[in-house]
């Protein structure tokens, strides 16, 4: 797998992580079978992709980027889907996470 493909799959894995977090909310403590199954499938998918990516990319950078995508994406979907608050401090936090992702992606390995 090329470096470019690995970065692309890392982004996909991060987005699946966001979908997984949302599906866990909808699963309501794994009491709703349909959402529970979706949650487990998303979990398996993002872990598989992350594992494949880590065979190519440095673990520190890849994991930090992956968690950043998950954190920022989950905050934004929490606001959009569940009416969670979006204070200036939360916006600042998301901006810092995104800036960190950019720096990790552009820094030499």
LINPE-V948307 format. One record per pair of residues at least 6 apart in sequence whose ideal C-beta (glycine too) atoms are under 8 Angstrom apart, sorted by sequence separation. I is the first residue (numbers start at 0). J is the second residue. D is the distance in whole Angstrom. If there is no record, write none. Layout:
BEGIN
i:I j:J d:D
i:I j:J d:D
END
This chain:
BEGIN
i:23 j:29 d:8
i:25 j:31 d:7
i:29 j:35 d:5
i:77 j:83 d:4
i:78 j:84 d:8
i:27 j:34 d:7
i:78 j:85 d:5
i:0 j:8 d:8
i:26 j:34 d:4
i:53 j:61 d:6
i:25 j:34 d:4
i:26 j:35 d:5
i:29 j:38 d:7
i:52 j:61 d:6
i:53 j:62 d:8
i:74 j:83 d:8
i:26 j:37 d:8
i:22 j:34 d:6
i:25 j:37 d:8
i:26 j:38 d:5
i:49 j:61 d:8
i:25 j:38 d:8
i:49 j:62 d:8
i:52 j:65 d:8
i:22 j:37 d:5
i:23 j:38 d:5
i:74 j:89 d:6
i:22 j:38 d:4
i:49 j:65 d:6
i:74 j:92 d:8
i:75 j:93 d:7
i:19 j:38 d:6
i:22 j:41 d:6
i:74 j:93 d:6
i:19 j:41 d:4
i:71 j:93 d:5
i:18 j:41 d:5
i:19 j:42 d:5
i:70 j:93 d:8
i:16 j:41 d:8
i:71 j:96 d:5
i:15 j:41 d:5
i:19 j:45 d:6
i:70 j:96 d:6
i:71 j:97 d:6
i:15 j:44 d:5
i:16 j:45 d:5
i:67 j:96 d:5
i:71 j:100 d:8
i:15 j:45 d:4
i:67 j:97 d:7
i:12 j:44 d:8
i:13 j:45 d:8
i:67 j:99 d:6
i:68 j:100 d:7
i:12 j:45 d:5
i:15 j:48 d:7
i:67 j:100 d:4
i:12 j:48 d:4
i:63 j:99 d:7
i:64 j:100 d:5
i:67 j:103 d:8
i:11 j:48 d:6
i:12 j:49 d:5
i:63 j:100 d:8
i:9 j:48 d:8
i:64 j:103 d:5
i:8 j:48 d:5
i:9 j:49 d:7
i:12 j:52 d:6
i:63 j:103 d:5
i:64 j:104 d:6
i:8 j:51 d:6
i:9 j:52 d:5
i:60 j:103 d:5
i:8 j:52 d:5
i:60 j:104 d:8
i:5 j:51 d:8
i:60 j:106 d:7
i:5 j:52 d:5
i:9 j:56 d:7
i:60 j:108 d:7
i:16 j:65 d:7
i:20 j:69 d:7
i:5 j:55 d:4
i:6 j:56 d:7
i:0 j:51 d:7
i:5 j:56 d:5
i:13 j:64 d:7
i:17 j:68 d:7
i:57 j:108 d:5
i:9 j:61 d:6
i:13 j:65 d:5
i:16 j:68 d:7
i:17 j:69 d:6
i:21 j:73 d:7
i:56 j:108 d:8
i:2 j:55 d:6
i:12 j:65 d:6
i:16 j:69 d:4
i:20 j:73 d:5
i:0 j:54 d:7
i:1 j:55 d:8
i:2 j:56 d:7
i:13 j:67 d:8
i:14 j:68 d:7
i:0 j:55 d:5
i:9 j:64 d:6
i:13 j:68 d:3
i:17 j:72 d:4
i:21 j:76 d:6
i:5 j:61 d:8
i:9 j:65 d:6
i:13 j:69 d:6
i:16 j:72 d:8
i:17 j:73 d:5
i:20 j:76 d:8
i:24 j:80 d:8
i:16 j:73 d:8
i:24 j:81 d:7
i:10 j:68 d:7
i:14 j:72 d:7
i:9 j:68 d:8
i:13 j:72 d:7
i:17 j:76 d:6
i:21 j:80 d:7
i:6 j:104 d:7
END
